[in-house]
């Protein structure tokens, strides 16, 4: 269960994963050292505005780019054994909100789990909950199209992180 999720009455869940072809210890060290910097560097925002403290969610829909800058914070990092499986796992408790006009976008509360798949591959697994803004109207928009947009944005975000780690870790 995602910490802080109890505060969200009926949040919508998003799950996705990707992998990094590097050992768990390398990936864990990079994310434990400064996960927010990794998130910033993995997105286009950091490349275009190096002095910025935001990351970016983005997607393309029919050739039209949709993006928003987000403030990401790491609330907690835990190192645990995985129940019923051998090996360790790190869990980063995350929150993010839109950097501009946060009341127009959902607040995301999530857990990013990192664990070894093999001696040379590491899994990044994202489980998040968000509640659409604007009450019943937001729920309706979310049911029609919003959840799909949110899911694609999160999948792209995790994919960008995995790609960045695959390229930069040695």
Residue pairs with C-beta under 8 A, 6 or more apart in sequence:
2 93
2 109
2 110
2 111
2 127
2 128
2 129
3 75
3 76
3 93
3 109
3 111
4 75
4 93
4 95
4 109
5 11
5 109
5 129
7 109
8 109
8 129
8 130
8 131
9 131
10 131
11 109
11 129
11 130
11 131
12 129
12 130
12 131
12 132
12 142
12 147
12 150
13 127
13 128
13 129
14 108
14 110
14 126
14 127
14 128
14 129
14 130
14 147
14 150
14 151
14 154
15 125
15 126
15 127
15 128
16 125
16 126
16 151
16 154
16 155
16 158
17 123
17 124
17 125
17 126
17 158
18 123
18 124
18 158
18 159
18 161
18 162
19 117
19 121
19 122
19 123
19 124
19 162
20 27
20 121
20 122
20 124
20 162
20 165
20 166
20 169
21 120
21 121
21 166
22 120
22 121
22 122
22 165
22 166
22 169
23 116
23 119
23 120
23 122
24 87
24 88
24 114
24 115
24 116
24 122
26 122
26 169
26 170
27 114
27 122
27 124
27 165
27 169
28 79
28 88
28 90
28 114
28 122
30 38
30 165
30 168
30 169
31 38
31 77
31 90
31 92
31 112
31 114
32 77
32 90
35 74
35 77
35 92
35 112
36 53
36 55
36 72
36 73
36 74
38 161
38 164
38 165
39 55
39 72
39 157
39 161
40 46
40 52
40 53
40 54
40 55
41 47
41 164
41 168
42 55
42 157
42 160
42 161
42 163
42 164
42 165
43 55
43 56
43 57
43 58
43 157
43 160
44 56
44 58
44 67
45 52
45 54
45 55
45 56
45 69
46 52
46 55
52 69
53 71
54 69
54 70
54 71
54 72
54 99
55 69
55 70
55 72
55 96
55 157
56 67
56 68
56 69
56 70
57 67
57 68
57 70
57 153
57 154
57 156
57 157
58 65
58 66
58 67
58 68
58 153
58 156
59 65
59 66
59 67
59 149
59 152
59 153
59 156
60 66
61 149
66 149
68 98
68 99
68 100
68 105
69 98
69 99
69 100
70 96
70 97
70 98
70 99
71 96
71 97
71 98
71 99
72 94
72 95
72 96
73 94
73 95
73 96
74 92
74 93
74 94
75 93
75 94
75 95
76 91
76 92
76 93
77 90
77 91
77 92
77 93
78 90
78 91
78 93
79 88
79 89
79 90
80 88
80 89
80 90
80 91
81 87
81 88
81 89
82 88
82 89
82 115
85 115
87 115
87 116
88 115
88 116
89 113
89 114
89 115
90 113
90 114
90 115
91 111
91 112
91 113
91 114
92 111
92 112
92 113
92 114
93 109
93 110
93 111
94 108
94 109
94 110
94 111
94 112
94 128
95 107
95 108
95 109
95 110
96 107
96 108
96 110
97 105
97 107
97 108
98 104
98 105
103 133
104 133
105 133
106 130
106 131
106 132
106 133
106 150
107 130
107 131
108 128
108 129
108 130
108 154
109 128
109 129
109 130
110 126
110 127
110 128
110 129
111 126
111 127
111 128
112 124
112 125
112 126
112 158
113 123
113 124
113 125
113 126
113 127
114 122
114 123
114 124
114 125
115 122
115 123
115 125
116 122
116 123
117 123
124 158
124 161
124 162
126 154
126 158
128 154
130 150
132 138
132 139
132 141
132 142
132 146
134 141
138 146
142 150
